[in-house]
Amino acid sequence: MKKMLICSAVALFALTACKKDTGKKMTVVKDCTGSYLRSGGKDYHICNESKVASFADGSTVMASYKKVSDCKEQEGKVICMMYHENEGWIEITGIR
């Protein structure tokens, strides 16, 4: 009985550990200040903009991301002087 419980626990852990993150439904927003993912009325500034290069402004995507404190990839990039309120930098880990 003990072996069966242990095997069941290991199998359950293995199944949940392999669960693929399907992402979150978000909207791509692009303007002269950069590219953003919008969810729930909040915009998240994309550090790795190349991930959304093939998506048009206003496109709906499924995206996974992680928050980052700063973005070395965007340092020195010339942007317009418009202010775009956002929730900080994110790095896209998956998008479709």
N, CA and C atoms as an extended XYZ file, in Angstrom:
288
Properties=species:S:1:pos:R:3:atomname:S:1:resname:S:1:resid:I:1 pbc="F F F"
N         0.833       -1.191        0.000 N   MET     1
C         0.000        0.000        0.000 CA  MET     1
C         0.881        1.260        0.000 C   MET     1
N         1.934        1.216        0.808 N   LYS     2
C         2.830        2.372        0.907 CA  LYS     2
C         3.506        2.635       -0.435 C   LYS     2
N         3.934        1.547       -1.122 N   LYS     3
C         4.566        1.699       -2.432 CA  LYS     3
C         3.598        2.318       -3.436 C   LYS     3
N         2.343        1.897       -3.375 N   MET     4
C         1.344        2.419       -4.301 CA  MET     4
C         1.121        3.916       -4.075 C   MET     4
N         1.100        4.344       -2.828 N   LEU     5
C         0.934        5.768       -2.522 CA  LEU     5
C         2.123        6.577       -3.018 C   LEU     5
N         3.307        6.047       -2.806 N   ILE     6
C         4.518        6.743       -3.256 CA  ILE     6
C         4.528        6.845       -4.779 C   ILE     6
N         4.203        5.744       -5.464 N   CYS     7
C         4.167        5.759       -6.934 CA  CYS     7
C         3.119        6.741       -7.447 C   CYS     7
N         1.966        6.777       -6.794 N   SER     8
C         0.905        7.706       -7.192 CA  SER     8
C         1.350        9.153       -7.012 C   SER     8
N         2.019        9.425       -5.903 N   ALA     9
C         2.499       10.782       -5.638 CA  ALA     9
C         3.534       11.207       -6.673 C   ALA     9
N         4.450       10.311       -7.000 N   VAL    10
C         5.487       10.612       -7.993 CA  VAL    10
C         4.843       10.852       -9.363 C   VAL    10
N         3.883       10.015       -9.742 N   ALA    11
C         3.209       10.168      -11.035 CA  ALA    11
C         2.449       11.493      -11.095 C   ALA    11
N         1.760       11.842      -10.027 N   LEU    12
C         1.017       13.107       -9.983 CA  LEU    12
C         1.958       14.292      -10.097 C   LEU    12
N         3.080       14.239       -9.401 N   PHE    13
C         4.070       15.308       -9.478 CA  PHE    13
C         4.616       15.436      -10.895 C   PHE    13
N         4.916       14.309      -11.522 N   ALA    14
C         5.462       14.324      -12.882 CA  ALA    14
C         4.474       14.950      -13.859 C   ALA    14
N         3.205       14.642      -13.708 N   LEU    15
C         2.192       15.200      -14.603 CA  LEU    15
C         2.050       16.700      -14.429 C   LEU    15
N         2.069       17.190      -13.200 N   THR    16
C         1.912       18.621      -12.977 CA  THR    16
C         3.184       19.375      -13.334 C   THR    16
N         4.335       18.763      -13.175 N   ALA    17
C         5.602       19.416      -13.503 CA  ALA    17
C         5.744       19.624      -15.007 C   ALA    17
N         5.102       18.791      -15.796 N   CYS    18
C         5.203       18.888      -17.251 CA  CYS    18
C         4.126       19.775      -17.857 C   CYS    18
N         3.272       20.342      -17.052 N   LYS    19
C         2.190       21.190      -17.555 CA  LYS    19
C         2.784       22.377      -18.298 C   LYS    19
N         2.356       22.565      -19.525 N   LYS    20
C         2.871       23.646      -20.354 CA  LYS    20
C         2.082       24.925      -20.072 C   LYS    20
N         2.796       26.021      -19.901 N   ASP    21
C         2.155       27.317      -19.696 CA  ASP    21
C         1.636       27.798      -21.041 C   ASP    21
N         0.327       27.919      -21.157 N   THR    22
C        -0.265       28.326      -22.428 CA  THR    22
C        -0.285       29.830      -22.593 C   THR    22
N         0.030       30.564      -21.551 N   GLY    23
C         0.077       32.007      -21.648 CA  GLY    23
C        -1.235       32.658      -21.293 C   GLY    23
N        -1.284       33.945      -21.546 N   LYS    24
C        -2.406       34.786      -21.186 CA  LYS    24
C        -2.829       35.557      -22.434 C   LYS    24
N        -4.132       35.727      -22.621 N   LYS    25
C        -4.630       36.477      -23.767 CA  LYS    25
C        -4.328       37.960      -23.549 C   LYS    25
N        -3.574       38.558      -24.485 N   MET    26
C        -3.131       39.940      -24.358 CA  MET    26
C        -3.207       40.626      -25.720 C   MET    26
N        -3.110       41.942      -25.696 N   THR    27
C        -3.140       42.741      -26.923 CA  THR    27
C        -1.788       43.409      -27.115 C   THR    27
N        -1.282       43.374      -28.340 N   VAL    28
C        -0.030       44.046      -28.681 CA  VAL    28
C        -0.329       45.522      -28.922 C   VAL    28
N         0.438       46.381      -28.275 N   VAL    29
C         0.298       47.830      -28.442 CA  VAL    29
C         1.657       48.378      -28.869 C   VAL    29
N         1.665       49.076      -29.992 N   LYS    30
C         2.918       49.658      -30.489 CA  LYS    30
C         2.715       51.147      -30.733 C   LYS    30
N         3.670       51.934      -30.276 N   ASP    31
C         3.687       53.364      -30.587 CA  ASP    31
C         5.146       53.803      -30.632 C   ASP    31
N         5.374       55.094      -30.742 N   CYS    32
C         6.753       55.572      -30.895 CA  CYS    32
C         7.601       55.371      -29.637 C   CYS    32
N         6.986       55.037      -28.497 N   THR    33
C         7.755       54.821      -27.270 CA  THR    33
C         8.212       53.377      -27.121 C   THR    33
N         7.661       52.471      -27.940 N   GLY    34
C         8.042       51.068      -27.869 CA  GLY    34
C         6.865       50.142      -28.074 C   GLY    34
N         7.038       48.897      -27.660 N   SER    35
C         6.001       47.878      -27.796 CA  SER    35
C         5.576       47.413      -26.413 C   SER    35
N         4.299       47.112      -26.284 N   TYR    36
C         3.712       46.741      -25.001 CA  TYR    36
C         2.756       45.569      -25.178 C   TYR    36
N         2.534       44.842      -24.095 N   LEU    37
C         1.449       43.874      -24.036 CA  LEU    37
C         0.435       44.426      -23.057 C   LEU    37
N        -0.832       44.444      -23.456 N   ARG    38
C        -1.894       45.001      -22.623 CA  ARG    38
C        -2.798       43.883      -22.111 C   ARG    38
N        -3.076       43.951      -20.819 N   SER    39
C        -4.001       43.016      -20.187 CA  SER    39
C        -4.705       43.734      -19.052 C   SER    39
N        -6.018       43.633      -19.012 N   GLY    40
C        -6.768       44.257      -17.938 CA  GLY    40
C        -6.581       45.756      -17.853 C   GLY    40
N        -6.375       46.414      -18.985 N   GLY    41
C        -6.202       47.859      -19.005 CA  GLY    41
C        -4.814       48.332      -18.584 C   GLY    41
N        -3.905       47.397      -18.363 N   LYS    42
C        -2.533       47.758      -17.978 CA  LYS    42
C        -1.578       47.351      -19.088 C   LYS    42
N        -0.609       48.218      -19.363 N   ASP    43
C         0.393       47.963      -20.391 CA  ASP    43
C         1.720       47.573      -19.748 C   ASP    43
N         2.368       46.583      -20.347 N   TYR    44
C         3.664       46.084      -19.876 CA  TYR    44
C         4.672       46.286      -20.997 C   TYR    44
N         5.724       47.050      -20.715 N   HIS    45
C         6.733       47.426      -21.713 CA  HIS    45
C         7.588       46.206      -22.058 C   HIS    45
N         7.673       45.879      -23.332 N   ILE    46
C         8.402       44.687      -23.776 CA  ILE    46
C         9.867       45.009      -23.981 C   ILE    46
N        10.718       44.267      -23.305 N   CYS    47
C        12.158       44.437      -23.455 CA  CYS    47
C        12.633       43.805      -24.768 C   CYS    47
N        12.251       42.560      -24.998 N   ASN    48
C        12.693       41.845      -26.205 CA  ASN    48
C        11.659       42.022      -27.325 C   ASN    48
N        11.638       43.242      -27.888 N   GLU    49
C        10.659       43.641      -28.904 CA  GLU    49
C        10.663       42.761      -30.145 C   GLU    49
N        11.760       42.097      -30.428 N   SER    50
C        11.814       41.246      -31.622 CA  SER    50
C        10.754       40.144      -31.573 C   SER    50
N        10.318       39.787      -30.377 N   LYS    51
C         9.293       38.746      -30.223 CA  LYS    51
C         7.937       39.178      -30.777 C   LYS    51
N         7.685       40.484      -30.871 N   VAL    52
C         6.394       40.966      -31.389 CA  VAL    52
C         6.530       41.662      -32.742 C   VAL    52
N         7.707       41.574      -33.355 N   ALA    53
C         7.945       42.253      -34.633 CA  ALA    53
C         6.957       41.806      -35.712 C   ALA    53
N         6.541       40.557      -35.686 N   SER    54
C         5.644       40.044      -36.723 CA  SER    54
C         4.166       40.291      -36.415 C   SER    54
N         3.857       40.876      -35.264 N   PHE    55
C         2.475       41.155      -34.883 CA  PHE    55
C         2.168       42.646      -35.072 C   PHE    55
N         1.016       42.927      -35.650 N   ALA    56
C         0.601       44.312      -35.855 CA  ALA    56
C         0.043       44.900      -34.564 C   ALA    56
N         0.059       46.222      -34.474 N   ASP    57
C        -0.556       46.926      -33.356 CA  ASP    57
C        -2.026       46.507      -33.262 C   ASP    57
N        -2.478       46.150      -32.078 N   GLY    58
C        -3.864       45.737      -31.877 CA  GLY    58
C        -4.095       44.246      -31.994 C   GLY    58
N        -3.066       43.483      -32.353 N   SER    59
C        -3.203       42.025      -32.470 CA  SER    59
C        -3.469       41.396      -31.111 C   SER    59
N        -4.313       40.375      -31.099 N   THR    60
C        -4.551       39.606      -29.885 CA  THR    60
C        -3.640       38.388      -29.930 C   THR    60
N        -2.912       38.158      -28.847 N   VAL    61
C        -1.950       37.060      -28.778 CA  VAL    61
C        -2.121       36.292      -27.471 C   VAL    61
N        -1.548       35.117      -27.433 N   MET    62
C        -1.397       34.365      -26.191 CA  MET    62
C         0.083       34.494      -25.831 C   MET    62
N         0.372       35.089      -24.678 N   ALA    63
C         1.764       35.362      -24.328 CA  ALA    63
C         2.079       34.974      -22.891 C   ALA    63
N         3.298       34.519      -22.709 N   SER    64
C         3.857       34.269      -21.387 CA  SER    64
C         5.020       35.232      -21.228 C   SER    64
N         5.227       35.720      -20.027 N   TYR    65
C         6.303       36.678      -19.804 CA  TYR    65
C         6.769       36.619      -18.356 C   TYR    65
N         7.908       37.247      -18.144 N   LYS    66
C         8.397       37.429      -16.778 CA  LYS    66
C         8.756       38.901      -16.614 C   LYS    66
N         8.527       39.408      -15.411 N   LYS    67
C         8.882       40.808      -15.131 CA  LYS    67
C        10.386       40.895      -14.938 C   LYS    67
N        10.968       41.973      -15.448 N   VAL    68
C        12.397       42.229      -15.263 CA  VAL    68
C        12.552       43.641      -14.719 C   VAL    68
N        13.599       43.859      -13.948 N   SER    69
C        13.773       45.161      -13.302 CA  SER    69
C        14.315       46.231      -14.246 C   SER    69
N        15.112       45.819      -15.233 N   ASP    70
C        15.624       46.778      -16.208 CA  ASP    70
C        15.790       46.070      -17.546 C   ASP    70
N        16.113       46.843      -18.573 N   CYS    71
C        16.194       46.276      -19.917 CA  CYS    71
C        17.442       46.778      -20.627 C   CYS    71
N        18.483       46.001      -20.592 N   LYS    72
C        19.741       46.364      -21.262 CA  LYS    72
C        19.557       46.430      -22.781 C   LYS    72
N        18.644       45.598      -23.303 N   GLU    73
C        18.399       45.528      -24.739 CA  GLU    73
C        17.886       46.850      -25.309 C   GLU    73
N        17.219       47.650      -24.500 N   GLN    74
C        16.624       48.899      -24.970 CA  GLN    74
C        17.466       50.136      -24.643 C   GLN    74
N        18.573       49.961      -23.914 N   GLU    75
C        19.413       51.110      -23.551 CA  GLU    75
C        19.952       51.797      -24.799 C   GLU    75
N        19.849       53.106      -24.842 N   GLY    76
C        20.379       53.885      -25.943 CA  GLY    76
C        19.455       53.963      -27.147 C   GLY    76
N        18.335       53.286      -27.105 N   LYS    77
C        17.392       53.306      -28.215 CA  LYS    77
C        16.686       54.664      -28.245 C   LYS    77
N        16.613       55.250      -29.409 N   VAL    78
C        15.960       56.549      -29.567 CA  VAL    78
C        14.454       56.328      -29.627 C   VAL    78
N        13.742       57.033      -28.747 N   ILE    79
C        12.278       56.971      -28.732 CA  ILE    79
C        11.723       58.385      -28.764 C   ILE    79
N        10.449       58.506      -29.011 N   CYS    80
C         9.844       59.839      -29.023 CA  CYS    80
C         9.688       60.345      -27.586 C   CYS    80
N         9.304       61.574      -27.453 N   MET    81
C         9.193       62.185      -26.127 CA  MET    81
C         7.782       62.056      -25.537 C   MET    81
N         7.000       61.146      -26.064 N   MET    82
C         5.657       60.909      -25.550 CA  MET    82
C         5.745       60.021      -24.306 C   MET    82
N         4.851       60.228      -23.347 N   TYR    83
C         4.810       59.395      -22.152 CA  TYR    83
C         3.799       58.280      -22.365 C   TYR    83
N         4.182       57.059      -22.069 N   HIS    84
C         3.274       55.906      -22.162 CA  HIS    84
C         3.276       55.228      -20.799 C   HIS    84
N         2.195       55.405      -20.055 N   GLU    85
C         2.093       54.808      -18.728 CA  GLU    85
C         2.161       53.285      -18.858 C   GLU    85
N         2.969       52.660      -17.977 N   ASN    86
C         3.101       51.208      -18.032 CA  ASN    86
C         3.457       50.647      -16.664 C   ASN    86
N         3.383       49.345      -16.563 N   GLU    87
C         3.619       48.636      -15.306 CA  GLU    87
C         5.055       48.139      -15.174 C   GLU    87
N         5.933       48.576      -16.061 N   GLY    88
C         7.342       48.182      -15.999 CA  GLY    88
C         7.723       47.234      -17.129 C   GLY    88
N         8.980       46.810      -17.096 N   TRP    89
C         9.551       45.965      -18.150 CA  TRP    89
C         9.140       44.512      -17.981 C   TRP    89
N         8.911       43.867      -19.134 N   ILE    90
C         8.704       42.416      -19.159 CA  ILE    90
C         9.557       41.824      -20.269 C   ILE    90
N         9.862       40.548      -20.131 N   GLU    91
C        10.555       39.811      -21.161 CA  GLU    91
C         9.623       38.679      -21.584 C   GLU    91
N         9.283       38.636      -22.857 N   ILE    92
C         8.382       37.611      -23.364 CA  ILE    92
C         9.117       36.275      -23.397 C   ILE    92
N         8.496       35.249      -22.811 N   THR    93
C         9.085       33.909      -22.825 CA  THR    93
C         8.414       33.004      -23.841 C   THR    93
N         7.230       33.381      -24.294 N   GLY    94
C         6.511       32.624      -25.322 CA  GLY    94
C         5.360       33.453      -25.862 C   GLY    94
N         5.111       33.342      -27.162 N   ILE    95
C         4.020       34.118      -27.756 CA  ILE    95
C         3.525       33.393      -29.009 C   ILE    95
N         2.205       33.438      -29.196 N   ARG    96
C         1.603       32.901      -30.422 CA  ARG    96
C         0.318       33.650      -30.698 C   ARG    96
